[in-house]
């Protein structure tokens, strides 16, 4: 049970990481080019 919990937590961290990368990529795209 413990290892399964760790594994799920690892996948959750990966999802958060991917979401943050997506958001920073969108912010990069939305930057006005002066």
Residue pairs with C-beta under 8 A, 6 or more apart in sequence:
none
